[in-house]
Amino acid sequence: MLTAGPPGAEERRTADWRDVVAVAAGNVHTAPNTGRSHTVGLRADGTVLAAGWDRDGQCQVGDWSGVVAVAAGWRRTLAVLVDGTARAAGRRAEGAADVEGWRDLVAVAAGDWHSVGLRADGTAVATGNDRRGQCRVGRWRDLVAVAAGSLHTVGLTRDGRVVAAGSAGAGVAEVGTWCDVVAVAAGSHHTVGVTADGRVLAAGDDGRGQCDVAAWRDVVAVAAGSTHTLGVRSDGCVLAAGSAEDGRCDVGDWRVR
């Protein structure tokens, strides 16, 4: 595994991980009282690894099995099991870990204080803090992907449109005009999309240049952090925009499959 960030950070202690097929980084909005995070890895055999901040037990996933997807939020880890149900570890205060009743899931997303699930029938469910309306996803249909930021939620429909709910500052109105989108990501306060021809779209807070992605081409995947954005090109090169604090954008020499 490759990681970037503060040297010696506990969430970067993944060098001995093997047979990992997916990873999730515990995202958190940038503020004076936040910043610690954790990393989760899904192994090919359906078990889960975790490293980093464990204040609320968000890394207590060693006994999980039969997992097909993972997500990591602030003080929280989520998983989708092979039977379509969900598990959660970590902070319970806002209700964002109350996912045990969900069924028929294919994916989950974890924001700061809310969680979102994507069902096999293309609908979505959400739980947790809804103070900006970020959990109002009950009417969404024909979804193929979901993403969650600090105070907003994004969904990608089968026909390449983007829907969003929550904080206006995260670009929830602007993304409704996007089309021909094949992937989406939600940062703390910005939203990113990849079009079928490999271009990258971004809306929302650009205070640290995290939305300066218009020149990117041949991109096949994106990820969004608190104040930065990453993209993977078809040739395996990794691109970065936004805040470079703590070395989070030091990915120029990365080559990924």
C-alpha positions in Angstrom: 0.0 0.0 0.0 1.0 3.6 -0.7 0.2 6.4 1.8 0.8 10.1 2.1 0.5 12.4 5.1 2.2 13.2 8.3 5.3 11.1 8.9 4.7 8.6 11.7 0.9 9.0 11.7 -0.8 5.9 13.0 -3.3 5.8 10.1 -0.3 5.2 7.8 0.8 2.0 9.5 -0.4 -0.2 6.7 3.0 -1.4 5.3 2.4 -5.0 6.4 -1.1 -5.3 5.0 -1.5 -7.9 2.3 -4.3 -9.2 -0.1 -6.1 -5.9 0.2 -8.7 -5.2 -2.5 -10.2 -1.9 -1.2 -9.3 0.8 1.3 -11.1 3.6 3.0 -9.7 6.7 4.8 -11.6 8.2 7.7 -12.4 11.6 6.3 -12.9 14.6 8.6 -13.5 18.3 8.0 -10.5 20.5 8.7 -11.0 22.3 12.0 -8.9 23.1 15.1 -10.5 20.3 17.1 -10.3 17.6 14.5 -7.6 16.0 12.3 -7.0 12.5 13.7 -8.2 9.7 11.5 -8.0 6.0 10.7 -7.6 3.7 7.7 -9.6 0.6 6.8 -8.6 -2.2 4.4 -10.8 -4.9 2.9 -9.0 -8.2 2.3 -9.9 -10.6 -0.6 -11.1 -13.1 2.0 -13.8 -10.7 3.3 -12.0 -9.8 6.5 -11.1 -6.2 7.5 -8.0 -4.4 8.8 -7.8 -1.0 10.5 -5.1 1.3 11.7 -5.0 4.7 13.3 -7.2 6.7 15.8 -9.4 4.3 17.8 -11.0 6.7 20.3 -14.5 5.3 19.8 -13.6 1.8 18.8 -13.7 2.5 15.1 -10.7 0.2 14.5 -12.3 -2.7 16.3 -13.1 -4.7 13.1 -10.7 -7.7 13.5 -13.5 -10.1 14.0 -15.5 -9.0 10.9 -15.9 -11.5 8.1 -18.0 -11.9 4.9 -17.5 -8.2 4.1 -17.8 -7.0 0.5 -17.5 -3.2 0.9 -16.1 -0.8 3.6 -16.4 3.0 4.3 -14.7 5.1 7.0 -16.0 8.4 8.5 -15.2 10.5 11.5 -14.8 8.0 14.4 -16.7 5.3 12.5 -16.2 2.3 10.2 -19.0 0.8 8.1 -19.2 -2.4 6.2 -21.6 -4.2 3.8 -21.8 -7.9 4.3 -22.3 -10.6 1.6 -25.9 -10.9 2.6 -26.6 -7.2 2.0 -26.7 -6.2 5.7 -24.5 -3.6 7.3 -22.2 -3.4 10.3 -20.7 -0.5 12.1 -18.0 0.2 14.7 -17.3 3.4 16.5 -19.1 6.5 17.6 -22.9 6.2 18.2 -23.8 9.7 19.5 -25.3 11.1 16.3 -27.0 7.9 15.1 -24.6 7.6 12.1 -23.7 4.0 13.2 -27.3 2.9 13.4 -27.2 0.8 10.3 -27.9 -2.7 11.5 -31.5 -2.7 10.2 -30.5 -1.9 6.6 -31.0 -4.6 4.0 -30.2 -5.4 0.3 -27.2 -3.1 0.4 -24.4 -3.0 -2.3 -22.4 0.0 -1.0 -22.1 2.4 1.9 -20.7 5.9 2.4 -19.6 7.6 5.6 -19.7 11.4 6.1 -18.6 13.2 9.3 -21.9 12.7 11.2 -24.1 10.7 8.8 -24.1 7.4 6.9 -25.6 6.5 3.5 -26.4 3.1 2.1 -27.0 2.2 -1.6 -29.6 -0.6 -2.1 -29.5 -3.1 -4.9 -32.7 -1.6 -6.3 -31.0 1.8 -6.8 -32.6 3.5 -3.8 -30.7 5.0 -0.9 -31.1 5.1 2.9 -29.4 7.5 5.4 -29.0 7.9 9.1 -27.4 10.3 11.5 -27.2 14.1 11.7 -29.6 15.7 9.2 -29.2 19.4 10.2 -28.5 20.5 6.6 -30.8 17.9 5.0 -28.0 15.6 4.1 -30.1 12.5 4.9 -33.0 13.4 2.7 -32.3 10.8 0.0 -35.5 8.8 0.3 -36.8 9.9 -3.1 -33.7 9.1 -5.1 -34.0 6.4 -7.7 -31.8 4.5 -10.2 -28.6 5.1 -8.3 -25.3 3.3 -9.0 -23.2 5.1 -6.4 -23.3 7.3 -3.4 -20.8 9.5 -1.5 -21.0 11.5 1.7 -19.2 14.6 2.8 -19.3 16.6 6.0 -22.8 18.0 5.6 -23.9 16.8 2.1 -24.7 13.6 0.2 -24.2 12.8 -3.5 -25.7 10.2 -5.7 -24.9 9.1 -9.2 -27.7 7.8 -11.4 -27.7 5.0 -14.0 -28.0 7.6 -16.8 -25.0 9.7 -15.6 -26.8 12.4 -13.8 -25.8 13.6 -10.3 -28.2 14.3 -7.4 -27.3 15.9 -4.1 -28.7 16.9 -0.7 -27.4 19.0 2.1 -25.2 22.0 2.5 -25.4 24.5 -0.4 -21.7 25.3 0.1 -20.7 21.9 -1.1 -22.1 22.5 -4.6 -25.3 20.6 -4.3 -27.1 22.9 -6.7 -24.3 23.0 -9.3 -23.9 19.2 -9.6 -27.5 18.9 -10.8 -26.4 20.3 -14.1 -23.7 17.7 -14.6 -24.2 14.9 -17.2 -22.4 11.9 -18.6 -20.8 11.3 -15.2 -19.4 7.8 -14.4 -18.0 8.4 -10.9 -18.4 10.8 -8.0 -16.6 11.7 -4.7 -17.6 13.9 -1.8 -15.0 15.9 0.1 -15.8 17.7 3.3 -17.3 20.7 1.5 -16.8 20.0 -2.2 -18.0 17.5 -4.8 -16.1 15.9 -7.7 -17.2 13.9 -10.7 -15.6 12.1 -13.6 -17.2 12.2 -17.0 -17.2 9.3 -19.5 -14.5 11.0 -21.6 -12.1 11.3 -18.6 -12.6 14.9 -17.7 -13.1 16.0 -14.0 -15.8 18.3 -12.7 -15.8 20.0 -9.3 -18.2 22.2 -7.3 -18.3 23.7 -3.8 -15.6 25.1 -1.5 -12.4 25.9 -3.4 -10.7 27.8 -0.6 -7.5 25.6 -0.9 -7.7 25.0 -4.7 -9.3 21.6 -4.2 -11.6 22.2 -7.2 -8.8 23.2 -9.6 -9.2 20.0 -11.7 -10.6 21.3 -15.0 -7.3 20.7 -16.8 -7.2 17.0 -15.8 -7.7 14.5 -18.6 -7.9 10.7 -19.0 -9.0 10.3 -15.4 -10.8 7.1 -14.4 -11.2 7.5 -10.6 -11.3 10.3 -8.1 -11.2 10.7 -4.3 -11.9 13.8 -2.2 -10.6 14.7 1.2 -11.2 17.6 3.6 -9.4 20.2 1.4 -7.8 18.2 -1.4 -8.7 16.1 -4.4 -7.0 13.1 -6.0 -7.4 11.6 -9.4 -6.1 8.4 -11.1 -5.4 8.6 -14.8 -5.8 5.7 -17.2 -2.0 5.3 -17.2 -1.9 4.8 -13.4 -0.5 8.2 -12.6 -2.0 10.0 -9.6 -3.0 13.7 -9.7 -3.6 16.0 -6.8 -5.1 19.5 -6.2 -5.7 21.5 -3.1 -4.0 21.8 0.3 -0.7 20.1 0.5 -0.4 20.3 4.3 1.1 17.3 6.0 2.2 15.9 2.7 -1.3 14.7 1.7 -0.7 15.7 -2.0 2.8 14.0 -2.2 1.6 11.5 -4.8 3.5 12.6 -7.9 5.6 9.4 -8.0 2.7 7.0 -7.4 1.7 4.5 -10.1 -1.4 2.5 -9.4 -3.3 -0.2 -11.2 
